[in-house]
Structure formats: C-alpha cells, structure tokens
Amino acid sequence: MKTDAFALRHIGPRENDLQHMLKTIGAETLDQLIFETIPSDIRLKADLDLDPAMTEYEFANHIQKLGNKNKVFQSYIGLGYNAAIIPAVIQRNVFENPGWYTAYTPYQAEIAQGRLEAILNFQTMVIELTGMEIANASLLDEGTAAAEAMALLFDVRSRDQKKNNVCKFFVSEEILPQTLSVLQTRSTPVGVELVIGNHEDFDFSTDYFGAILQYPGKFGQVHDYADFIAKAAANEIKVAVAADILSLAKLTSPGEMGAAVVLGTTQRFGIPLGYGGPHAAYFATKDEYKRSMPGRIIGVTVDTNGNRALRMALQTREQHIKRDKATSNICTAQVLLSVMAGMYAVYHGPKGLQYIANKVHASTATLANALEKLGLQQTNTAFFDTIVVKADAKKVKAIAEQNEINFYYIDENTVSISLNETTSIADLNKIITVFASAKETQATTIESLSETNHFPASVSRTSTFLEHDVFNKYHSETALMRYIKMLERKDLALNHSMISLGSCTMKLNAASEMLPLSMPQWNNIHPFAPLDQAQGYQEMLAKLEQQLNVITGFAGTTLQPNSGAQGEYAGLMVIRAYHQSRGDHHRNIALIPSSAHGTNPASAAMAGMKVIVTKTLENGNIDVEDLREKAILHAENLSCLMVTYPSTHGVFESAIKEITQLIHDNGGQVYMDGANMNAQVGLTNPATIGADVCHLNLHKTFAIPHGGGGPGVGPICVAPQLVPFLPSNPVIPTGGEHAITAISAAPWGSALVCLISYGYISMLGAEGLKQSTQYAILNANYIKEKLNGHYDTLYSGEMGRAAHEMILECRPFKQKGIEVTDIAKRLMDYGFHAPTVSFPVAGTLMIEPTESENLEELDRFCEAMISIRKEIEASTIEDKNNVLKNSPHTLAMLTTDAWDFPYTREQAAFPLDYIAENKFWPTVRRADDAYGDRNLVCSCAPIEAYMEN
C-alpha cells in the first residue's frame, strides 16, 4: 500500500473491495464499466497532460514555499476590502471545523437547525445595523449584490413606469469601481440604462426608476443622503445604498434615511481578505419587496409538536419557478462566511462593535490631524475610516512600499488611506513617518487617539441595535465555544455520514487541501495589492487555470465567477460578446432542454437572450429531432445551446456530438453546464463533445467545501475563439484582449479557496483524477444494483449503466400513502441526509455517492434504503400514523412517558443495528412550511412575535 499517495486517501473503496463491487454490478473490470457507460467516440485517447502527483507532505512544503512569495504588507487600500481580526475561537471552531464547512445547503431543515440559527443571527445583525425590515442569508460579494439591487428595483417599478419603459438607473460617481463594472455588465442585456454622476447634481427626472449611492463614498466621504432619498421617493425613484457595515455602528442607518435596499459586504466582520474572497455580501430591503428578493431567506416556523423550528422560508431560487422570467439566477449563498460574520457580531455584541467602530474612526481622525500638522491637506469634510491626502503620490508610494505599506493612489497628487480594526498607534506613527519622509520634514509622534467625531450630527447613529439575547450573552471564549458546539451538534455534515445528493457532488474536502487557507501569507492579501506582492497567488492561479484548461480541453479560463450560477452567466455573456464582435447582434436565441437546471433559463434571460425550450424523450435524453427542428427554425438568430453533460438524468447521451454539431451548423455556440463534471474528468471532456464554453463547480468536482450553502466558485473554460472576451476588472486588469466588464467584484473571484482545487488536482495528478471519476461511476452503479428490486432506476444509458448518479422512482409509493418527502425525513432516523428530492423529476430521489465514500458507507446507505422500502410496504394509504409519516423522531419523543404510536421506540430510532454506534438526533420534528409562510419572521424575534392569534 503506497501510503503517501493522496489518491489512496481521497478515494473511498479499498483495492480489495473492487472485485466484490464489480461482481455486484456485473462487470469484469473498471475499464469494462467505463466502456459501458461513456460512448467510445467521446473517450479521451490519452491521459491528461498534468504534472506528476504530489504527496500530501510534498504539497504542504510546496504551498508553504509558494505562499512565501506573497508579501503581506499592511494594506490601507480600502475600496470595500479591509484587514480584519478573525477571533481565534471562530477560526478554530467554524472556519477550520469540518462540522461547519462540510455541511450542505439546509434544504432538510430538521437536521440543519444549528446552521439555520447561525444564519438567522446573520440576518438579524444585517436588519438591525441597516435599519431595514428583511434581509437574506447572504449574497456573493458587494458588486453582485449591487447588481441584484438594481434588478430588484427594476422588477418592482410601478405599473406606469413599466408601461412607459422607464429604464434609467442613476449610479453615484462615489460607487466602488468594481461595483460599477459589475453594474455595467448586468445592466446592458436587460435594457437598463446606467447614468453615472454626482448625486448632488441629480435632477430626479421621471426617466429614472432607481439610484444607487455609496455610504461612505469610495474614498471615504460621508454624505447625509436623507434629502436625496426623500426627493427621489417623491418622484417614484427607489434608492439602494451600498453601506460599510462597520460604519453603521456609528453612522445613521440607510433604513432610517428611507432607503429601499441596503447592501454591502460583511468581510470586515472577521473574514480574511483572501485576495478577494470568499466574503459574504449582505442584502436587506423592505418587507413589501420580499417576493422580488434574490437568494435565500431563513425564517422561523413551528414543527409538528408546535415547537420553534427554523427553515429556508423564501428559498426564492425563483429560477426554478419562473425560469426564463426570473430576474436572478442566484442559487447559492456564502453561508460559511455569513456564519463567521454573524458569530463575530455574537462574540463582540453591540458594545463590542461600537468599540471597534469608535477605535477605527478615532484612529482615522487622529491620523488626519497629524498629517494636517505636517502641512498636508486632507480633503474629506466628513469621514469614518478613510481620508484623502494631497501629496506627491509617486514619492509616497516608493517610501511606503519600502516600509511594506500599501495606500491607494487616486492620481499623482492624491492618496487615499483606509484604516481598519488591526491598525494600532504604532501603525499610525509608521504612516506618519512615510508622509513626513516624502515631505522631507520631521514626523510627530502620536501617543493617544482623538475622541472627536469627524462627521455631522445628522448622520450620527442614535438608534440601538443587536438587543436580542444572542448578541449579549456569549462574550467569553468559553461561552462562544460552547454555543458554536451546541449549534454544530444540531447539524448533519459529511463528518457524520455520506451526503449522497445528486448533482451536488458532496465529496471529501481533504484536510491537506484546507490547511493553507489559515496561512497568513495566503489569507491576508488585499485583492488590489500590486501584482509583485502577490507572486505566490499569481503562480497558483495561473497554474490552476492551466490545469483546468487541460482537464476541459479548452484554451482559456477565468476564475472570476464566484458561484456556479455566476459561471453560467459569464459563459453566456462571453458568447454574447463573441457574436457581437462578428456583427451578429441579432443572435439572441438560447435553446435549452426541458430537463435543464433551473438556473440555465434564468441565466439566459439575464444575458438578454430569448429562451426556447426543447423536448426530452421518455428515456430522459434530448429529443434530437425537436432540437434539429428548432435549431433550423431559429438558425438566423441562434446564439447558443445550453446542455448539461452527462444529462441532468445521470446519463451519457450518445448523440451528444451530433447535437453540438447541429448547433454549430446553424451558427450557434454550445454552452455546457459543468454540474456533472465529476463523471468526465480524465475520461472525456467538454471540448471533445463539441462544447465551446463550460462552467466548472469547484465546490463540487474540485473539492471546495459546500460550507452549508457556500462558498462556491464557478470558473469558465472556453474554446480559442472565446478567449479574447474573458472578463476584466477595473482596478487590476485581467481577462482577454476584448474583455467584457466584470462578472464579480474581485479580479480572481474567491481566490483563497482556489487553493483547495489547486491542491486537489496537484495531489491527484492525471491518474488519480481519472481513478476518481472511475470510482465515482463505480460507486453510483454499485448503489444502483444493490437497490435493484427494491427501487426502480428511472433512467440509464444504452447499456443499462448510470453515470455518476441515478434517479430512483418513488412516485408509485403514493399508493401506500407515502411521498418522497417521507423517505427523505425517515433517512434522518437512519443517520443520513436525504439525496436530492424531486429534482429533476418530481417525486424522485437523485443519488450521487462520489468516489470518496468507502464500501462500508455505501452498504450502510443501501441497507437503510432497503429497510425503508420494507416500511413502505407495511404502510397503508388509510393509516397516517406510521413510522414514515411521523419521521424524523427526536430524542424528546423517545424520552417522554407517553408513546402514542403503533410501533416501538426502537423501531422509530434504531431500526438497524449500526445506528446505535453513531446515532444522530434531529432536534425538531417536521418543520411546518405552511405555518411559516403565513407567519413570516426572518430575524431573532421572541416566540411571542410569531405565534398565531
């Protein structure tokens, strides 16, 4: 046994399990299984051209040396990114804890109560600091949150505004440059006209439906926006405000000024800079707009017994309902980061946040006074943490960098300085010395901080916030550590058992891949730091792009999209730009099979395309003749086909090359959804099947953790003709020769977690990657055969094989009174998270075990499913008081004196012997969704606030 081979640790089944598994599925060898699964005409003819696999020890040394090429300067660049102190108790117990980072999106509320409470804390924190009525469970970053605000305000225009096609959106020139770039990307395809200007000169014309302001402005100026917002409201113009969340501990909240939407980033609440991400954006609005709100919202309800329970209240994921009518394709949040930011607020409480904000502001005021004493002009008339100084920028920059300090240089005579919670008096004196040296004068020494506020009373916060108990009782490390552990125990994550979610690829997040994220030389770099200070990052990111090019067979990659849905959108926008470069502005038809992910039509609509749905056959495959008919019919205007491969039904369709050629013959490009890439790597690839662009879910195929619903990373890889159009960034240039504007805020998106995928590929190498795909297909087919005779598989390939996932038919069980949801809830009693429920086919379960699960775990899962099948057989449609309908069973149920059920406690909680060794207890019974919808509460209110009268 080659114990230093990473593949040995990553892949679950042992070598001596292989023959047993192959015998079970009726194959002589792995090669035979792959031959029967993947059409031979799309199989790769050679192994991937990747570097030899590193051992875990070699990778640890390599990443340390590479990290040492990054220079960790004190960065006072600002522009929405600030150094923050990560409380060690949160770093150790959340950020580095697999109980938190390996959990899935909380669709199964009963086994996600801890995560749901942590997100509810985050929502409450946002609502109270912003002064708004409702907040969501986080968004991707501030730039994309601003774009979502614009889309919401466009969607909620008055009837007259829609009738008169009012489409102008005012953008303050104070907006962050990267936010402006994202707004430019998102506005054009949907017909929004951006008008950029000084808010003080705005004429409040009825041609406008909305406006966005920055608070404080990009270079720190604090404005009182109350009058602007009031005048806008009088003219039916709704205003969004992008606000620095820490400043809201001192400044009047935008909600109190009358804002319709407040958004921003929570990065400075204990989240590492990480060269741009991942960070949790926040988004808050008025209650009346909740149905147009993007993303997920956590709400309070009751369970079967009437006890308080949490759930995803408005999992708007509207793309699955409205599809091509959707205004947003958001299907993920930044849950792990929002949990950290929420815990930061819990740990510090309202007084702690005020202390931090006061210290940051006092440091800034003290620095401004000291620089003015040196004879330097400071131009901000009111500020929170950022000042603007008139000085010789070139001279200052040279001296600052000698002292390992970064400022932001607005022009040759202007320097911006943004301070943060890490800034000490010693740091202030170092800054003063830099400017004194540049001015060739004597520096003064600061001994203490100024107490004077440098903003008017009209924007000084007087309202209270964070008064709920949760923000006022866990301020010692012991208390917070126990609170975090209490919540963790309520959640089922991968560190407890397999999470076999189809299309979601919940694979091992290896410790050796995760460790670099805690290294300061990786997580303390500002995304706009000069490139020569980020050489380690530049080498790693370039290498990862090259690795992904090899794996996909494509010519270029951008890592900027920070979710799979963002990757979809980026791919379509690149296709759009390609057509327009050829004068084909009219090409706007996107053909999308009816079986596609709901984000596909939503992304196409956002990219300004018209969606034409094509049929699928009874066996789940694309109806090629219907596709041919529609491709020819729309040939003149055809933009693209969006196709998932293997299909959403878990099958490698043999006609895929015919399909892609058909699109090319009619002038279109082929976008491949990479959700099922875990069945392709090393065996086939998007370029081979004839695609032109694909997105990859690094949080699926390439081992970035799901983190309870985020972070995700969705880079796109493209064919040569699309490389020139890959997206740029306005501060640090990236992308192609004819780059589209930004897709997300940071130049390389969520760069920090790209280390995980870089490690995954580097330690597996070509052979390990291919083996991972082979074993993913093996594990899926093993489950398929073990469950054969108990459950029907809805679709399979031409030789009877599943790809890396399969769909189990559960609809006939309705004859017994059992719904697919009952199976999902009952699995909790067996210690398993349910597979994907009712997607892509209602009333079914979609199972994907991944390659990381060992034979014993696969057998336990199959044993649980077979046991449940027997319970289904014992059920009747008349009898609702059965073990399935009453699941999940909580510890409280099992320990009460009364037991009013026609089965034993042992049947309820311990139906199989293995469960007793590692019992997971759901903490609530079934969450009542209907009750929660009638009594929508999305913050930490006391129980009395949402009880029905």
N, C-alpha and C positions, 0 to 999 in steps of 0.2 A: 504494500500500500504506500503510494507516494504521498506522504502526509503533508508535504509542503505545497502540494498542488491546490490552488484555490478552487478549481472545478470540483475536486473531491468534497470540499466543504459546502459549495454552493448547490450542487445537485443532490437531491434527496435520496433516491433509491441507491442501494449499495450494489456493487458488482455481482454479488451472489444472489441478489433479488431478480436480476434481469431475466434469467431463463424462466423463472416462475411467472413473471409478468407477461413475457412473450407467449408462453404456453396458454395463459388465460385468454389472451386476445387472438390466439390462432395465427401467430407469425413465427417464422423460424429465426429471424434476425431483425435488428433495428432497421437495417437497410431495406428489408422487405416491407416493413411497416411504412417507411417513408415513401417507398415506391408506390404503395397502395393508397397513399394519402395525397401526395403532391404530384400533379401532372408532370410527366417527364420532360415535356417541351419547355417548361419554365425552370427546371432544375439548373443550378449553377454547375458549370463544367470544371471549376477549380475552387480550391479553398480561398477564403478571404485573405487578402494581402495585408496582414497586420503584423505588428512586432510580436516576437515570442512572448508568451505569457509570463508575467512576473509572479513570484511567490508573494504571499502577504507581507512577509518580512522585507523583501526587496521593494515592494510598493511603499511600505511605511518609510523606508530610507529615501526612496526616490521623491516622495511627495514632500518630505521634510526639506531636502536639498532644493527642490523646485520652489517651495514656499520661501526659502531664504533669499530668492531672487526678487521677491517683493519687498519694497521699502516702506515700512509702516511709519509714515510721517504723521505729525499732528495736523489734521486737515480741518481748516476753518472755511472750507469752500461753500458749505451750505447748499443752496438750490434744492431744498427738500430732503437732504441727507445729512444727518448729524451723528457724530460718535455718541454712543450710549453705554451706560454701565449695565451689563446683564447681571442681575443679582445671582450669586452663585447657587442659591437654593433653587432658583428657577432653571438655571443652566443644567444643574445635575439631575433635577427631578422631572423636568419636562423635555428640554431640548435634547438631552443625551439619554433619554429613557425610552426604550422600545415600547413600553406600555402606552406611551403617548404617540410616538412617531410611526408606529406600525398599524395604528387603527385605521379603519375605513370610514368613509362618509356616513354620518349617523342616520341612514335610512331605516335601520331597525332600532327604533328608539329605546326599546326595553333593555337593550344591552349596550346603550351608549349614553346613559344618564349622566355620567361624570363629565364626559366631553361636552354634552349639551349644556350642562350647568356652567362650565367654564366659558363657553361661547355666549351664553346668556349674560354672564358677567361682563364680557366684552361689549355686547350690545348696550347694556345698561350704562357702562362707562361712556360710550360714544354719545348716547342720547343725552346724558346729563351734562357732559362737557360742551356739546354743541348747542344745547337748548332746543333740540328737535323732539319729535313725537315718536319716531320709529327709526330703527337702524337695522342693517342687515348683518350677516355673520362674517363680514369682511369681503373685500374685493382684491384684485391682483396687485395694483400699485396706484399711486396718485394720478398718473397720467391717464390710465384706462378708466379709473373711477370718474375723472372729469368728463371723459367721453361718454360714459354711461349717464352722467347727469345731463349732458346735452341731449342725449337720446330720450331720456325720461321727459324733459321739458318739451321736447318736440312732440312727443307722444300725447302729452296732456294739454296741448293747445286747445283753446276754446273752439267751439263749432265754427264761429265766424272766421277765426284765424286759419283753420283748416280749409274752409270754403274759399278764402281769399289767398290761399297758398302763402301765408306769412312764413318766411323761411330764414330770416336773418337772425344770427346769433352773435351778440357782442362779446368780445373777448378783451379783457383789460390787458394793456401792454405790460402790466405788472405780473402777468402769469408766468409760471416757470417755463423755460424754453422747451424742455422735453414734453411738458403737458401740451403746449401749443402744437408741437409737431404731431402728437397723437390725435389731437382735435382735428388737425388738418387732414390726417389720414381718414378718420372716421366720418367727417362731415360731407366730403365731396360725393361719395357714391349714393348717399341717401337724400341729396338735394338740400342740404343745409349750407347757407352762405355765411362764412365767418367774416366778421368785421372787427379788426383789431384797432384799438385806440386808447386814448386817455379817458378814464371814467369821468373825470371832472368836465370833459367837453362833450359828453354823450347827450344826444338831443331827444332821447326817449320817443323816437318815432314809432308809429304803429306798424312799421315794416318789420319790427323785431318781436320774436316770441320769447326770447330769453337772453340772459347775460351770465357771464362768469367772472368773479373777482378773486384776487389772491389776498389772503389775510394772515399775517403781514405780507407785503409785496415781495417779489422775488429777491430784492436787495434790502429787505428789512423795513421799509417804510410802513408804519401803521396808519391806516386811514379809518375814519369813522364813516361806515357805509350806510348808516341808518337812513339818511335823507335820500341817498341814491336808491335804496331798496323801496322806500315809500313812494318815490316818484315813479319808479318802474312799475310797481303794483297798480298805481293809478292809471297806467297805460297798458295794463294786462301783459306786462313783461315780468316773467318769473326769474328770480335770481338765484344762481348757485354760487356758493362761496367755498373756495379751497382754503382750508384753515390749518395752521400748525397746531396740532392737538395740545402740545405742552403749553403753548402761549395762552390757551383757553382757560388755564388755571388762574391767569391774571387779567386777561382781556375779556370784554363783554362778548358773550357768545353770539354767533351769527343768527341763531334762532331768535334771540331777543331783538335782533335788528330786523327780523321779518324774512329771513332767507327761506327759499323754497326747498333747497337742497344744500347740505353741508358735506364736504368730502375732504379727504386728505390721506396721509399715511400715519400709521402708529409706530413707525420704525424707531423713533426716539424713545419709545416706552420699552426699553430693554431688548431690542432686536439688533443683532450685529449688522454693520454696514454691508459686509459680504460682497463688495464690489458691485452693489446694485440690487441685491435681493437673495432670497425671497424676503419680502416685507408684507405685512398685512395692511392693505388700504382700508379705510372706513368710509361708510356711506350712510347718511341719515337724511330723512325727509319728513314731510307732513303725512299724517295718517291718511289723508284723502288720496294720496298718490301711491299707496302701498301695492295696489294691483299692477302698477307700472314699474315697480322697483326691481332692479336686476338682482340676481343671485339668490341666496338662501336667507331665510329668516327663522330663527329659533323662537318657539312660543311655548307658553305654559298651558297645560290641559290637566285632565284627571285620568286615572286608569280605571279599570273595571270595578275596583273597590271604592272609587271616589277619592283616592289619594292623589296628591300632586304628582304630575309627571310632565316631562319635557319632550318635545318632538320638533321636527322641522315643520313649522307652521305653514309658511308660504314658501315651499320649495319651488319658487316661481318657475325655475327651469322652463320658462314659458315656451322655449323652443320645442318641447315635446308635446305641447298643446297647440300652439299657434303655428309652429313650424315656419313656413315661409312668410308668415305675417309677423313674426317675432321682431322686437326691437333690440333684443340682446341675445347673444349665444352663450352667456355665462353659464357654465355647468360645474364650476368649482369655486372654492373659497381658499383663503390662506389660513386654514384652521390652526395648524401647529403654531404659526406666528401670532395669530389672534389670541390663542390660549396664553402664550407668553406675555403679550401686551396686556391682556386682562389680568393676569397674575401679577404683573408689575403694579397695576393700579390697586389690586387687592393688598399687596405687600406694603406699598407706601401709604395707601389711603389718601383722603382728601388733603390732610395736613402735610403729608409727605410730598405730594405732588406740588402743593403750594410752596413748600420749602425749596424743592428743586427748581421750580419756575422762578422763584424770587432770587435764588442764587445765580441762575443763568442771567437773569435780567440785571442784577446788581453787578455781576462781572462785566457785562457789556457796557453798562453806564460808567463804571469805573475806568474801563479801557478808553471809552470815548473821551472822558475828562482828561485822562493822562495824555492822550495823543493831541488833544487841543492845546494842552500846556506846552507841547513840543512845537506848537505853531502850525499844526496840520488841521485842515478844515474837515469837519465831519458833517455830511450833508443831510442825513436823515433827521427830520424835525421831531419825529416820534418813532420809537423802535422797541422791540422786545429783546431779540438776541443777535441782531445783525446791524452793523454800521457800515457806512460807505465813507472812505477816506480819500482825500485828494493828495496824491503823492506820485513820485516817479515810479511807475509800475515795474519797469524793466529792472531798475536798481533794487527795488524792494524784493522782487522775485528772486534775484540772484542771491541776495543775503538770506532771505527766508529759507531757500532750499538748502543753503549751506548749513542752516540750523534745523533742518528736517521739519520745516513748516510749509504748509500749503495755504494760500489765500486764493480768492477768486479775483481775477484781473479783468475788470469790465472793459477798460480801454487803457491807453498808455499813461493816462493821468489819474486813474480811478481804481481803487482797491476795495473789495468787499470782504468783510470779516464776520463769520458766523460762529458764535460760541455755543457751547453745549455743556451738559452736566459733568463731563470729565474735566472741564477747564478749572485749573487751580490758580491761586495767586502767583505761584511760581511761573505758570504758563503765561499769565498776563504780563509779567515782567520780561519774559523772553520775547513776547510780541513787541513790547515797547522798545526793547533793545534793538530789534530788527529795524524798526522805523527810525529810531534815533541814529543808528548807524547809516541808514540810507540818506538821512538829512545831515549827517556829519555833525551831530550835536550830542550833548550829554543826556543820557537817559535818566528819568526819575524813577524811583522805586516805590511800588505800591505796597503798603503794609496791611490795608484792610479794604473791604468793599463798601461802595456807596449804597445808601438806602433809598435814594431818590428815584421815583418812577419817571421814566422818560416817555410818557405818553399821556394824553389829556384824560381828565376825569370822566369824560363822556364815554370812553372805551375801557374804563377800569371796571373789572368784574365786581359786582356786589351780590350776585345770586350764589346760593350754596350748591354743592354738587356732591355726589357719592356719599349720601347719608345712609344708604342701606347697610345693614349689619355686616354683610360680606366684606365691605371695604373698610371696616372699622374693628376687626377682631383678630386678624391673622398677621400681626406686625412683628412678631418674633419669628426667628427662623424655625424653631420647633413647631410653632403653631402652623406656619405656612406649609412646612414639610408634611405635616400630618393631614392638612386639608387637601393638598395635592394627592397624597396617597389614598385618602378616602375616596376622592373622585376617580382615581385610576382603578380602584377595585370595582367600580361600577361599570367598567368598560371591558368588552371583549376585544382584544387585539391579537395580532399574529404571534405574540409571545405566549399566548394561551393555546391556540389551536389554529388549524387551517381555515383560511377565509377563501372559499372557492368561488369567488364572484366572476361570472362570465363577463368578458370584455373589459375587466378591470385589472387583471394580472397582478394579484397580490403576492408578489414573490419576496424572497429573502432580501432584507436590507442589511447586508453584511457589516459587522462592526468595523472591519478594516476599511470599508468604504466610508463609514460615517465619522471615524475619528478625526480626519483632517478638518472637519467643519468647526471644531473647537480650537483650532490653532490660530493664535493672534495674527500670524503673518498671512493668513487667508481670510479671516473674518473681519479684520479692521481696516480694509482698504476702501477708500471713497471711490464711487464709480466714475467720478470726473477727475481723479488724480492723473497727473501726467503719465503717459504710457511708460516712460522709463522707470517709473516707480512700481509698475505692475508687470514686470517681465515674467515672473512666475505665472501669473494669470494669463498673460498673452500666449505663453508657450503652451500651457494646459488647454486653453480654449481653442487655439489653432489646431492642436493635436486631436482634440475631441471632434472638431469639425471634420478633420481629415479621416478619422476613424469612422464617423457616420457616413461620409461620402463613400468609403469603401463598402460599408455594410449595405447601403442602399443602392450602390451602383451609380450614384449621381455625381455631378461635377461641383456643386457648391452647397453650403449650409449656412443658415443663420440661426444662432442660439437665442435670438432676442425674444420670441414669443414665450410668455411665462405661464401658459396653460395649453392643453390640447386644443381647446376652442379658439384660442388666440392663434395657434398654428394653422388651424383650418382657415381662419380669416386672412392670415398673412399669405398663405398659399394662393387663395383666390385673388387677393389684391395684386400679387405678383403676376398672375395670369392676366388680370385686367390690364396692368401696365404694359405687358408684352403685346397684347392685342392693339392697344392704343398706339404703341410705338410703330406699328405697321400700318397705321391709319384705319384700323378696324374698330373704331369707336362704337360701332353698332353691335358688336358681338357681346351679347348680354344674356344669352340663354344658358342656364345650368341644368343639365339632365341629372336627376337624382332618383335612384331606385326607391321604391316604396319601403324597402326594408332598412333604409339608411338610418344612422344615428340622427336623432332629432336636431343635433347641433348643425348638421350639414345644411339643411334648407335655411336654418336661421342665419348661418354664416354667409350663405349665398345672398340672402336678402340684404344683409348689412353691407355686402360688397356691391350692391346696386344691381344685382342680377335677378332675372325672372326665372323662377323655378318651374320646371316641367317634370312631373313625376312619371317614372316609367314602371311598368308592371314587373312583378316577380311571379315565377311559376309555383305550382303546388309544392314542388320539392325544395323551394326556398331560393333557387337560382334566379339570376336576372333573366327576364324574358327577352332574349336576344332579338327576336323578330319585332317586338314592340319597340325596343331600343333603336333598331335599324330604321323603322318607320319614322320615329320622332327625330332621329339624327338627320335623316334626309330631308324631312319636312322643314326643319329649322336650320338647315346647313348654312344659310346665308348669315344667320345671327348666332350660330352656336359658339359659345365661349368655352364650355368645359363639361366633362362628366365627373361627378363625384362618386367614387366607388370605394367600398371597404373590402379588403382582401387579406386573408380569407374572408368570406362573406360574413355579415352580421349573424348568419345562421351557423357559423362554425364549419364552413365547407370551402375547400379549394375548388372553385368553379373552373372546369376545363376549358371553357370558352373565353377565358379572360383575354388572351392575346387577340382573338377575333374582335372582342368588344373594344379594346383600346385602339386597334387599327381602324375600326369603324368610325371612331371619334376623330382620329387624325385625318382620315379620308374626307371628312366633312368640315375640316378647318378648325376643330376644337383641340383643347389640351385636356389631359387626363390628370385629375387630382385623386390621389389615393389616400384614404383615411388610414393612418397608421396604428389604429387602436389594436389591431390583431397582429402586429409585427412580431410578437413572440413566437408565432408559428412560421416565420420566414427566415430569421437571421441565420446566415450560413448555408441555407438550403436553396433559397431563391431570393429575389429582391424586387423592389418596385420598378427599377429600370428594366429588368428582364421581362416583366409582364407588360411593359409598354407605357408605364406612367411617366408623367413629366414633372410632377412635384408630389411630395408626401410630407405629412407631418409625423413626427415621432412623439409618443408619450414617454418621456424619460422616466416619469413616475410609474410606468407600467413595465415596458420591455427592458428598460435600462436601470432599474433598481432604486430610483429615488423613492423614498417612502411616501405613502399617501397622507400620513400625518393627520388622520381624522377628517380629510377632505381638502388637503393642500399642504405643502406646496406642490404644484405641478410645473412641468416645463414641456413646451411643445415646439421644439425647433422644426424648421422645414428644410428639406433637402431638395435640390432642384436640378433639372437637366441643363445642359450648357446654355441653351437659348434663354433661360430664365435667370441665370446668374447675375446679369447686369442690373436686375431690378430688386435685388435683396435689400431689405430696409436699412436706413441710416439712423443717425442720432444727431441732433443739432449741436451738441456740446463736444462729443468725441466722435468724429466721423467713422462710420462703419458702412458695410454693405457694398453694393455694386456700383458700376460706373454711372448707371441711370437709376440710382436707388430711389425707391418710394420713401415717403416720410415714415416716421417711427410707428411701430406696432405697439411697443410698450415703452416705459419711461427710461429704463437703463440701457446703455449701449449693448450689453450682452445679457440682458434679462436677469434671471435669477442665477447669477454666475457662481455663487458659493456652492449651491447644490449640484452644479455641473461636475464638481469634484467626484461625486458619487458615481456618476455614469462613466467618467474617465477611469476611475478605479476599477469598476466592473468590467469594462472592456479590456483594460490593460492587464488585469489579473486572469481573465479567462482566455484571452488570445483567440485565434481563429478556431482552433479545435474545441476549446471549451465553450465558445459561443455556439458552435454547431451542435455540440452534445446537449447544451441547454435546450435548444429547440427540439432536438430529437426526443429528449426526455419529457419535455412539456407535452408533446404529441403522444408519447407512450403513456404518461400518467392519465391523460384525458381518455384515451381508448381503454385503458385498464378499468377506470371507473365505469365507462360505458358498458363494458362486457360484464363487470361484476353486478351491475344493476339490471342487466338484461333479464327479462322475465318478470321483473318487479315494476319497472318503469319503461315506457317506450321512448326511444330517442326520436325526436321529431324529424331531424334532417341528418343525412350522412352523405358522404361522397359516392362517386360511381362504384367504388369497390367496397362500400359499406363502412368506410372509416370516418371518424370525426377528425377535425384538425386538432387544435389545442383546447377546444371547448365544445360542449354539446348542449342541446336544449332538451330537457325532459318534459314530456307531455303530462300535464296534471289536470287538464280540463275534465276528463271523464269522472274524476273523483267527486264532482258536483252531485252525481247520482247518489253518493253516500252522504251528501251534505257537507263535504269538505272542500274548502277553497285552497288555492295555492298559498294564500297568506297563513292559513292554519299550519301548513307544513313548515313555513318559514319560522313561525313562532315556536312550534314544537321543537325544532332543531336546537333552540336555545337551551331547552332542558337537557339535551344530549351534549351540550358544551360546544356547539358550533354556531358560527354566524351563517345565516342563510345565503345560498347562492343568489344570483341576480333574479329578482322576482318580476315576472310579466314583461320582460324585455328580451328580445324584440317582439315576442308574441305574447299577448295577454294570456294569463292562466298557465304559464310555464315557468320552469326554473332553468336558468342558464349557468352551467357549471364549468369552471376553469381551475384546475388544481395547481398549475405551474409546475416547473421542473424542481422546485425547491422542496416539495413535500416528499417525505420518505414513505416507504411501503406501509409501515405500521399506521401512519396517519391516514393514508388512503383507505386502508381496510377499516379503520375505526369509523370513518365517514360513511363508507358503504354499509357497514353494519348498522349505523344509526338510520340511514335512509331505508334499509330493508325492514328494520324494526318499525319505523313509522308507517311503511306500507302495510304491515300487518295490522297496525292500529286503525288504518283507514278501512281495511276490510271489515274490522269489527264494528265500525260505525254505521249508523243508520241516519237517513235524512230526517226522521222524526225526532231523534234523540240529540238535542243540542248540548246536553250535559255530559260531554265526553272529554277524554284526555287531550284531544287535539284542539277542540273549541275553547277549552279552559287554559291552554298554554299561553305564555310560559308560566311556570309555577314558581313562586317566590319563596324565600325562606320563611317569611311571615306566614304564608299559607300553611306551610308544612308544620309550623310550631304552634299553631292555635289549637285550643282544646276541641273546637268543633271541626268536623270534617264531613261536609255535606256532599260528597262526590261518590259516584258508584264504582270507584276504583281506589286502590290503596295509595297511601303516601309514597310507598316505594315505587309503584308504577308511575307516579307523577314525576318524581325527582330522580330516581335511579333505575330507569328502565333497562339498562345494560350494566354489566359488572364494572367495565373500565371507568365509568363515570365517577364512582366513589373515590378513586385515587386523585382526581383533579377536578372537583365539582366547581362549576361556575354558576353563581346565583344571580339571575336577573333581579334587579332591585325594585322594579314595578311590574304590575300586570299590564295587560294591553293598554296602550295609550289610546284615548278616545279622540280621534281626529275630528269628528263632527262637533263634539263639545268645544274643542279648541278653536274651531272655525267660528263658532257662534260667540265665543268669549275670547277674542284675540288679545293676548297680553304677551309682549315681547321684551320685557325687562324684569328686573328683580323686584316685583311687587309682592306685598304680603298676600297670603292666601285669600284674605277677605276681599281683595281688589278684583278677583276674577270669579268668585263664587256666584252662581246664578241666583237671582232673586226668586 
